[in-house]
Amino acid sequence: MSRSHDAEASGLLVKNLSVKFQTGGFSHTAVHSISFSLKPGEVVALVGESGSGKTVTARSLLGLAGSNAQISADHLSLNRRSLLTNTEQEWRKIRGAKIGFVLQDALVALNPLRPVGAEITEALTAHNWGTRTSRKSRVLELLAKAGIPSAQDRVHLRADQLSGGLRQRALIASALAMNPPFLIADEPTTALDPSVQVQILELLKQLRAAGHGILIISHDLGFVSQLADRVIVMNQGHMVEEGQTADLLTRPCHAYTRMLLAAEPGRRPPRPTIPPSATHAPLLEAHHLSFSVKQQNGATKQIVQDVSLSLLPGRTLGLIGESGSGKTSTARMIMGFQKPSSGSVDFQGEPWVRSGKANIPEAARRVRRPKLAIIYQDPLSSFDPRWTVQTILNDALSVIHVPKSERLSRIHALLAQVRLPDSLLTKNPLFLSGGQRQRVAIARALAVEPSVILCDEPVSALDVSVQAQILDLLGDLQKRLHLSYLFISHDLNVVRNISDDLIVMKEGKIVESGAAEQILKHPRHPFTQKLVAAAHLMGDASTARSA
């Protein structure tokens, strides 16, 4: 599906762009005949899941598709000048000066060994901009324009010394160094806390108002709905739908677009409220957990302070907070991976973690550890890269001493439970999709027959439709196996789909706790109110920006 375009219009013009990759005698077409335009002061969003071709499309507009990419188009131009025959030297003149590029992961895009100010200075120097003195002033101006407070104090900091939001702002500042009329932003808010996403959204709105044309690459329809004038939906390299944002997101024509919208966490129904049983004792209890570390200057930094929680059988307790809130440190203490400075944890009515010299030795915990399993955010980093799916599950079964003669049948049963085919048994997780890897991680957790599973951001790195599938799977398994979940997340829209009860953390402390539905409908603490407002804004594609 395509629109008619004025070939003489200023701006970025793409007509029937196709991108094919040639590797080892095999060819794969990643983008099939896509057409669109982008004018100054306009925001166009390319939306789709992993593998849809949206990032390949964006990189093709910058000459960054790769040496093995074969690019063809009826028209590919910037301000009426063709880009199809560009040499690498010509592309260098365009990148940064005519089209800025904001990558997804600022920590990867920015040099970890150099101050952010030096990164921006390099972008200016590459285009022979100004004198050394004027470049210093320009760097501070750009950091301030990107919304970094006290820019003069932060210009000498490295990327790893900045928060996620400030890193992303520094990356945007670098992309704006030469004041390019156009900007391509590839998943600019992925993995950021919702309130930080809102801040980046506001910055991009300011850039649009200043006349920059912006091409947004995203799988997040909630984010796109607040910014884009037009949306292009891509699936498996094809453009399946295009239209004005409000029209497309409220009246989608294509089944794939309707599926993406239905899978958005903010559109999925909240978990039905089930009152806790008064007769069941908690499976897991944390009492006044605190954790602090000594800093280089000798001062003590409090990471977690006086956290208490209780998890009942068959229920899900959501633990939510932004980066640095202490939720991961709390989880590590609960698992027994990190010794608390003070406080204790009881599991199945018996001591599990104690502070100081009274702590339980790991050898004493080992016999009960299988009953407390964990699902990690990035399953690939938790798998042995040499192992197949069968080896991973076989190893988990060996922990609870399942006889070797019974393991294969148990492995087949585990795959069936997580809805994976037996054909994946011989596969290495490296060659599985993100959703398949997470299902293997869930199967590994189930293999040890746990009563409690700690879910550490288990869907944050997945496409929205895969998120929905994994959340549905976790819900089904909980009902069938009577599991209890401690579900850690920074995304309130995800937590509302699965949690019975909720704890909100900020700066190491619990600021609000109670029934999930009550907190989400009537938040009391200002921080929770801010989270709920950000989640509503970023998670509801139905509030699309009108053209």
ZALO-588943 format. One record per residue (C-alpha): residue in three letters; x, y, z. Coordinates in steps of 0.001 Angstrom, whole numbers. Layout:
# residues N
("ALA" (X Y Z))
...
***
This chain:
# residues 547
("MET" (0 0 0))
("SER" (1475 3364 -929))
("ARG" (641 7028 -1211))
("SER" (1194 9331 -4146))
("HIS" (4062 11734 -3597))
("ASP" (5245 14906 -5268))
("ALA" (8664 14005 -6659))
("GLU" (9683 17651 -6522))
("ALA" (8727 18179 -2865))
("SER" (11418 19254 -428))
("GLY" (12296 16850 2329))
("LEU" (12972 13143 2320))
("LEU" (11272 11185 -456))
("VAL" (11257 7381 -716))
("LYS" (9489 5541 -3561))
("ASN" (9522 1746 -3886))
("LEU" (12596 1180 -1736))
("SER" (13729 -2448 -1553))
("VAL" (16703 -3815 391))
("LYS" (18194 -7234 -253))
("PHE" (21070 -8844 1652))
("GLN" (23489 -11235 -17))
("THR" (25224 -13663 2358))
("GLY" (27194 -16750 1361))
("GLY" (25358 -17315 -1895))
("PHE" (21940 -16775 -315))
("SER" (19833 -13647 -665))
("HIS" (17148 -12308 1656))
("THR" (14885 -9353 908))
("ALA" (14414 -7410 4151))
("VAL" (12385 -4509 2708))
("HIS" (9866 -4781 -145))
("SER" (8921 -1655 -2140))
("ILE" (8214 791 679))
("SER" (7220 4398 -102))
("PHE" (6823 7461 2118))
("SER" (7856 11086 2496))
("LEU" (9039 13243 5386))
("LYS" (8823 17032 5425))
("PRO" (10343 19589 7822))
("GLY" (8294 19920 10999))
("GLU" (6614 16542 10439))
("VAL" (6899 13295 12397))
("VAL" (6456 9979 10592))
("ALA" (6604 6684 12498))
("LEU" (7706 3326 11109))
("VAL" (6031 775 13368))
("GLY" (6481 -2986 13503))
("GLU" (7894 -5872 15477))
("SER" (11451 -7244 15401))
("GLY" (12320 -8353 11882))
("SER" (9718 -6121 10234))
("GLY" (12359 -4194 8275))
("LYS" (11877 -820 9932))
("THR" (15481 -409 11153))
("VAL" (16896 -1624 7814))
("THR" (14738 1017 6113))
("ALA" (16069 3738 8408))
("ARG" (19699 2696 7980))
("SER" (19270 2668 4200))
("LEU" (18422 6381 4378))
("LEU" (21818 7008 6004))
("GLY" (24011 4733 3901))
("LEU" (24416 2389 6873))
("ALA" (22600 -725 5654))
("GLY" (25900 -2600 5275))
("SER" (28312 -3601 2534))
("ASN" (26262 -6702 1647))
("ALA" (23042 -4700 1196))
("GLN" (21652 -4243 -2314))
("ILE" (19425 -1156 -2368))
("SER" (17041 -314 -5184))
("ALA" (14369 2375 -5460))
("ASP" (12460 4378 -8031))
("HIS" (13261 7455 -5998))
("LEU" (15395 8109 -2912))
("SER" (16156 11771 -2414))
("LEU" (16798 14484 151))
("ASN" (15670 17990 -803))
("ARG" (15384 16915 -4471))
("ARG" (18930 15482 -4490))
("SER" (19201 11753 -5257))
("LEU" (20889 9563 -2653))
("LEU" (20957 6380 -4733))
("THR" (24448 6896 -6166))
("ASN" (26092 8358 -3056))
("THR" (29699 7439 -2339))
("GLU" (30750 6821 1275))
("GLN" (32347 10277 1317))
("GLU" (29047 11833 242))
("TRP" (27151 9857 2893))
("ARG" (29514 11200 5571))
("LYS" (28592 14745 4567))
("ILE" (24893 13919 4941))
("ARG" (25085 11991 8224))
("GLY" (24951 14477 11068))
("ALA" (24784 17570 8858))
("LYS" (21567 16780 6951))
("ILE" (20157 13797 8856))
("GLY" (20878 13165 12528))
("PHE" (20681 9616 13899))
("VAL" (19635 8647 17438))
("LEU" (20346 5008 18244))
("GLN" (18307 2851 20631))
("ASP" (20939 2177 23309))
("ALA" (22794 5310 24354))
("LEU" (25192 3318 26527))
("VAL" (26336 1422 23422))
("ALA" (26217 4398 21033))
("LEU" (28274 6686 23280))
("ASN" (31942 5896 23917))
("PRO" (32116 4633 27540))
("LEU" (35664 5950 27945))
("ARG" (34973 9544 26890))
("PRO" (32957 12391 28414))
("VAL" (29702 13140 26601))
("GLY" (31009 16615 25816))
("ALA" (33920 15104 23890))
("GLU" (31473 12965 21888))
("ILE" (29560 16039 20742))
("THR" (32781 17955 20069))
("GLU" (33894 15118 17786))
("ALA" (30656 15424 15783))
("LEU" (31321 19145 15303))
("THR" (34991 18617 14431))
("ALA" (34118 15955 11832))
("HIS" (32250 18650 9888))
("ASN" (34894 21363 10516))
("TRP" (32443 23409 12559))
("GLY" (33791 26555 14246))
("THR" (36839 27150 16409))
("ARG" (37830 25227 19533))
("THR" (36327 27972 21724))
("SER" (33070 28167 19769))
("ARG" (32763 24367 19829))
("LYS" (32919 24385 23647))
("SER" (30085 26912 23771))
("ARG" (28097 24943 21188))
("VAL" (28395 21724 23228))
("LEU" (26950 23414 26330))
("GLU" (24206 24968 24202))
("LEU" (23282 21560 22740))
("LEU" (23220 19809 26117))
("ALA" (20972 22547 27490))
("LYS" (18734 22347 24391))
("ALA" (18392 18592 24966))
("GLY" (17118 19330 28477))
("ILE" (20184 18356 30512))
("PRO" (20190 20473 33700))
("SER" (23482 22006 34875))
("ALA" (25091 21160 31530))
("GLN" (28391 22768 32562))
("ASP" (28671 20257 35427))
("ARG" (27755 17212 33332))
("VAL" (29717 17937 30148))
("HIS" (32754 16142 31625))
("LEU" (30848 13018 32725))
("ARG" (30968 9701 30860))
("ALA" (27800 7981 29640))
("ASP" (27912 5401 32443))
("GLN" (27899 8224 35009))
("LEU" (24562 9551 33741))
("SER" (21056 8195 34281))
("GLY" (19294 6467 31383))
("GLY" (17260 9570 30595))
("LEU" (20266 11910 30640))
("ARG" (22245 9481 28448))
("GLN" (19463 9521 25873))
("ARG" (19347 13319 25987))
("ALA" (23128 13459 25456))
("LEU" (22751 11175 22434))
("ILE" (20047 13443 21001))
("ALA" (22300 16460 21651))
("SER" (25074 14763 19667))
("ALA" (22675 14038 16789))
("LEU" (21661 17727 16757))
("ALA" (25258 19023 16758))
("MET" (25107 20283 13155))
("ASN" (21444 21299 13452))
("PRO" (20314 18803 10780))
("PRO" (16842 19479 9330))
("PHE" (15954 15800 9705))
("LEU" (16345 13319 12544))
("ILE" (15981 9532 12581))
("ALA" (15310 8133 16055))
("ASP" (15509 4326 16361))
("GLU" (13507 3156 19410))
("PRO" (14524 6294 21364))
("THR" (12597 5376 24532))
("THR" (12904 1574 24674))
("ALA" (14054 323 28118))
("LEU" (13586 3758 29716))
("ASP" (11339 4291 32723))
("PRO" (7844 5569 31777))
("SER" (8378 9000 33353))
("VAL" (11676 9343 31443))
("GLN" (9888 8264 28251))
("VAL" (7497 11174 28770))
("GLN" (10461 13563 29119))
("ILE" (12033 12323 25859))
("LEU" (8617 12575 24188))
("GLU" (8374 16238 25213))
("LEU" (11889 16919 23894))
("LEU" (11027 15380 20509))
("LYS" (7840 17473 20385))
("GLN" (9966 20591 20923))
("LEU" (12261 19558 18062))
("ARG" (9249 19080 15784))
("ALA" (7953 22529 16754))
("ALA" (11394 23951 15893))
("GLY" (10994 22612 12347))
("HIS" (12903 19314 12443))
("GLY" (11449 16480 10389))
("ILE" (11596 13301 12498))
("LEU" (11402 9657 11435))
("ILE" (10579 7529 14490))
("ILE" (11336 3791 14489))
("SER" (9320 2018 17166))
("HIS" (7304 -1008 18230))
("ASP" (5505 1069 20883))
("LEU" (2176 2333 19552))
("GLY" (1439 4196 22790))
("PHE" (4575 6321 22344))
("VAL" (3977 6796 18622))
("SER" (376 7897 19198))
("GLN" (1557 10930 21190))
("LEU" (4082 12183 18631))
("ALA" (3572 11073 15035))
("ASP" (1561 12859 12355))
("ARG" (1531 9749 10189))
("VAL" (2148 6065 10901))
("ILE" (3467 3371 8565))
("VAL" (2968 -202 9777))
("MET" (5519 -2768 8586))
("ASN" (5376 -6560 8766))
("GLN" (8041 -8910 7372))
("GLY" (9494 -6164 5189))
("HIS" (6184 -5038 3700))
("MET" (4253 -1844 4352))
("VAL" (828 -3206 5309))
("GLU" (-900 30 6325))
("GLU" (-314 3779 6304))
("GLY" (-2363 6731 7444))
("GLN" (-2866 9714 9697))
("THR" (-2079 8685 13261))
("ALA" (-5514 9249 14798))
("ASP" (-7298 7478 11929))
("LEU" (-4973 4489 11756))
("LEU" (-4836 3821 15491))
("THR" (-8574 4216 16086))
("ARG" (-9807 2614 12846))
("PRO" (-7107 171 11674))
("CYS" (-7829 -1671 8426))
("HIS" (-5190 -4410 8412))
("ALA" (-5404 -7459 10696))
("TYR" (-1737 -7067 11700))
("THR" (-2312 -3486 12904))
("ARG" (-5358 -4618 14868))
("MET" (-3255 -7367 16471))
("LEU" (-533 -4870 17491))
("LEU" (-3120 -2566 19047))
("ALA" (-4858 -5389 20914))
("ALA" (-1511 -6550 22350))
("GLU" (-606 -3125 23812))
("PRO" (-316 -3606 27611))
("GLY" (-2421 -498 28257))
("ARG" (-5300 -1951 26226))
("ARG" (-5324 -5382 27805))
("PRO" (-7833 -5882 30631))
("PRO" (-6457 -5669 34175))
("ARG" (-6166 -8855 36196))
("PRO" (-9523 -9810 37781))
("THR" (-9580 -8960 41481))
("ILE" (-9505 -12046 43712))
("PRO" (-9567 -11377 47469))
("PRO" (-6669 -13020 49345))
("SER" (-7528 -16092 51380))
("ALA" (-7624 -15458 55111))
("THR" (-6702 -19078 55817))
("HIS" (-3461 -19296 53821))
("ALA" (-149 -18438 55457))
("PRO" (2335 -16445 53329))
("LEU" (4771 -18499 51257))
("LEU" (7353 -15744 51254))
("GLU" (7852 -12940 53760))
("ALA" (10483 -10208 53949))
("HIS" (10858 -8322 57221))
("HIS" (12457 -4841 57336))
("LEU" (15104 -5545 54689))
("SER" (17836 -2933 54328))
("PHE" (20999 -2888 52261))
("SER" (23764 -291 52201))
("VAL" (27200 15 50629))
("LYS" (30349 1884 51599))
("GLN" (31401 4469 49020))
("GLN" (34982 5399 48118))
("ASN" (34789 8551 50234))
("GLY" (33859 6452 53270))
("ALA" (30218 7520 53326))
("THR" (27421 4942 53479))
("LYS" (24872 4819 50652))
("GLN" (21476 3318 51480))
("ILE" (20258 1171 48553))
("VAL" (17242 -453 50250))
("GLN" (15643 770 53463))
("ASP" (13135 -1072 55667))
("VAL" (11326 -3095 52979))
("SER" (8720 -5617 54140))
("LEU" (6480 -7702 51885))
("SER" (4324 -10820 51931))
("LEU" (3433 -13219 49081))
("LEU" (463 -15570 49457))
("PRO" (-19 -18904 47619))
("GLY" (-1369 -18598 44077))
("ARG" (-1046 -14811 43951))
("THR" (1154 -12316 42131))
("LEU" (2870 -9479 43950))
("GLY" (4081 -6744 41612))
("LEU" (7197 -4834 42658))
("ILE" (7493 -1668 40606))
("GLY" (9877 1255 40545))
("GLU" (12161 3195 38257))
("SER" (15859 2520 37709))
("GLY" (17695 2915 41007))
("SER" (14573 2371 43115))
("GLY" (16098 -655 44866))
("LYS" (13733 -3274 43460))
("THR" (16495 -5452 41975))
("SER" (18562 -5280 45184))
("THR" (15443 -6275 47125))
("ALA" (14941 -9245 44800))
("ARG" (18579 -10340 45202))
("MET" (18211 -10327 48990))
("ILE" (14976 -12319 48773))
("MET" (16660 -14912 46552))
("GLY" (19576 -15180 48974))
("PHE" (22030 -13844 46390))
("GLN" (22779 -10710 48431))
("LYS" (23190 -10586 52209))
("PRO" (21067 -7804 53765))
("SER" (22577 -5202 56083))
("SER" (19580 -5798 58333))
("GLY" (16271 -7634 58189))
("SER" (15238 -11173 57308))
("VAL" (13356 -13369 54818))
("ASP" (11209 -16411 55618))
("PHE" (10266 -18943 52941))
("GLN" (7595 -21618 53434))
("GLY" (7389 -20629 57096))
("GLU" (11088 -21239 57809))
("PRO" (14143 -18949 57971))
("TRP" (15608 -18291 54513))
("VAL" (17798 -15175 54817))
("ARG" (19158 -13464 57912))
("SER" (21463 -10481 58318))
("GLY" (24840 -10505 60031))
("LYS" (26318 -13671 61500))
("ALA" (22863 -15232 61812))
("ASN" (22604 -15615 58013))
("ILE" (21634 -19048 56686))
("PRO" (24521 -20870 54917))
("GLU" (23875 -21554 51225))
("ALA" (24402 -25263 51878))
("ALA" (21394 -25195 54213))
("ARG" (19304 -23349 51625))
("ARG" (20273 -25639 48767))
("VAL" (17747 -28372 49528))
("ARG" (14873 -25835 49374))
("ARG" (16241 -23560 46639))
("PRO" (14423 -25352 43759))
("LYS" (11127 -24224 45305))
("LEU" (12148 -20607 44662))
("ALA" (12910 -20223 40937))
("ILE" (13763 -17164 38833))
("ILE" (13067 -15954 35288))
("TYR" (15558 -13332 34109))
("GLN" (15026 -10300 31876))
("ASP" (17592 -11511 29340))
("PRO" (17437 -15313 29206))
("LEU" (20283 -15522 26692))
("SER" (22789 -14187 29234))
("SER" (21622 -16791 31767))
("PHE" (22061 -19774 29405))
("ASP" (25347 -21557 28760))
("PRO" (26019 -20496 25132))
("ARG" (27274 -24006 24285))
("TRP" (24083 -25780 25364))
("THR" (21020 -26785 23391))
("VAL" (17484 -26417 24740))
("GLN" (17520 -30102 25707))
("THR" (20779 -29715 27655))
("ILE" (19436 -26643 29494))
("LEU" (16295 -28473 30630))
("ASN" (18193 -31688 31381))
("ASP" (20522 -29733 33673))
("ALA" (17553 -28197 35518))
("LEU" (15980 -31630 36063))
("SER" (19255 -32955 37446))
("VAL" (19034 -30347 40236))
("ILE" (15996 -32140 41695))
("HIS" (17535 -35553 40956))
("VAL" (15076 -36742 38302))
("PRO" (16329 -40168 37094))
("LYS" (18039 -39989 33698))
("SER" (15589 -42525 32278))
("GLU" (12683 -40145 32981))
("ARG" (14226 -36865 31887))
("LEU" (13422 -36929 28166))
("SER" (9715 -37492 28756))
("ARG" (9753 -34710 31373))
("ILE" (11499 -32394 28899))
("HIS" (8807 -33060 26271))
("ALA" (6156 -32305 28900))
("LEU" (7889 -29042 29860))
("LEU" (8013 -27887 26234))
("ALA" (4314 -28672 25899))
("GLN" (3580 -26618 29023))
("VAL" (5239 -23535 27539))
("ARG" (3813 -24222 24042))
("LEU" (7060 -24928 22227))
("PRO" (7538 -27668 19591))
("ASP" (9854 -30621 20241))
("SER" (11803 -29627 17119))
("LEU" (13527 -26900 19175))
("LEU" (15224 -29409 21498))
("THR" (18375 -29542 19387))
("LYS" (18523 -25770 18857))
("ASN" (20916 -23394 20567))
("PRO" (19014 -20476 22211))
("LEU" (21128 -18067 20149))
("PHE" (19080 -19127 17116))
("LEU" (15673 -18756 18786))
("SER" (13432 -15691 18779))
("GLY" (13150 -13554 21913))
("GLY" (9778 -15059 22760))
("GLN" (11028 -18619 22275))
("ARG" (14030 -17948 24535))
("GLN" (11783 -16616 27270))
("ARG" (9561 -19705 26990))
("VAL" (12661 -21883 27418))
("ALA" (13560 -19809 30501))
("ILE" (10060 -20406 31886))
("ALA" (10364 -24145 31162))
("ARG" (13698 -24197 33015))
("ALA" (12073 -22494 36010))
("LEU" (9171 -24982 35973))
("ALA" (11542 -27959 35728))
("VAL" (12507 -27692 39400))
("GLU" (8828 -27731 40489))
("PRO" (8854 -24379 42313))
("SER" (6118 -22909 44464))
("VAL" (7360 -19325 43931))
("ILE" (8878 -17807 40783))
("LEU" (10632 -14443 40849))
("CYS" (10048 -12795 37454))
("ASP" (12683 -10089 36883))
("GLU" (11473 -7833 34015))
("PRO" (10569 -10969 32005))
("VAL" (8876 -9173 29084))
("SER" (10617 -5776 28936))
("ALA" (12819 -6715 25959))
("LEU" (10017 -8318 23909))
("ASP" (7698 -7004 21191))
("VAL" (4219 -6126 22440))
("SER" (2501 -9130 20840))
("VAL" (5114 -11473 22357))
("GLN" (4734 -9694 25718))
("ALA" (1018 -10474 25606))
("GLN" (1691 -14141 24814))
("ILE" (4196 -14523 27680))
("LEU" (1893 -12775 30172))
("ASP" (-982 -15033 29102))
("LEU" (1270 -18085 29469))
("LEU" (2364 -17055 32972))
("GLY" (-1271 -16534 33941))
("ASP" (-2318 -19955 32623))
("LEU" (574 -21708 34383))
("GLN" (-270 -19963 37642))
("LYS" (-3851 -21250 37531))
("ARG" (-2891 -24815 36582))
("LEU" (91 -25208 38912))
("HIS" (-1012 -22854 41717))
("LEU" (2203 -20840 41420))
("SER" (3024 -17613 43222))
("TYR" (4897 -14847 41392))
("LEU" (6996 -11936 42612))
("PHE" (6879 -9831 39444))
("ILE" (9478 -7055 39104))
("SER" (8979 -4369 36466))
("HIS" (9314 -681 35644))
("ASP" (6219 -817 33407))
("LEU" (2936 -220 35210))
("ASN" (938 -1230 32122))
("VAL" (2542 -4688 32244))
("VAL" (2173 -5056 36010))
("ARG" (-1564 -4260 35930))
("ASN" (-2131 -7252 33605))
("ILE" (-736 -9815 36026))
("SER" (-596 -8513 39623))
("ASP" (-3053 -9048 42482))
("ASP" (-1081 -6870 44873))
("LEU" (1403 -4095 44268))
("ILE" (4385 -2477 45977))
("VAL" (5755 822 44662))
("MET" (9398 1643 45462))
("LYS" (11290 4915 45200))
("GLU" (14872 5563 46274))
("GLY" (15060 2292 48194))
("LYS" (11831 2728 50154))
("ILE" (8265 1477 49781))
("VAL" (6076 4521 49141))
("GLU" (2791 2681 48541))
("SER" (1448 -862 48789))
("GLY" (-1878 -2667 48607))
("ALA" (-4318 -4235 46150))
("ALA" (-3123 -3563 42585))
("GLU" (-6502 -2375 41295))
("GLN" (-6941 50 44189))
("ILE" (-3477 1585 43739))
("LEU" (-3875 1931 39966))
("LYS" (-7309 3546 40235))
("HIS" (-6667 5696 43301))
("PRO" (-2907 6241 43797))
("ARG" (-2159 8165 46995))
("HIS" (1562 8933 46868))
("PRO" (2715 11668 44428))
("PHE" (5317 9319 42934))
("THR" (2704 6633 42257))
("GLN" (437 9280 40753))
("LYS" (3273 10285 38420))
("LEU" (3853 6650 37397))
("VAL" (148 6091 36740))
("ALA" (-95 9284 34661))
("ALA" (2986 8333 32615))
("ALA" (1711 4784 32098))
("HIS" (-1651 6083 30885))
("LEU" (-32 8533 28458))
("MET" (2534 6099 27039))
("GLY" (361 2993 27091))
("ASP" (-2869 4156 25486))
("ALA" (-2686 4379 21709))
("SER" (-6351 5413 21642))
("THR" (-5314 8929 22738))
("ALA" (-3595 9432 19392))
("ARG" (-2410 12866 18336))
("SER" (-4672 14389 15725))
("ALA" (-3211 15568 12441))
***
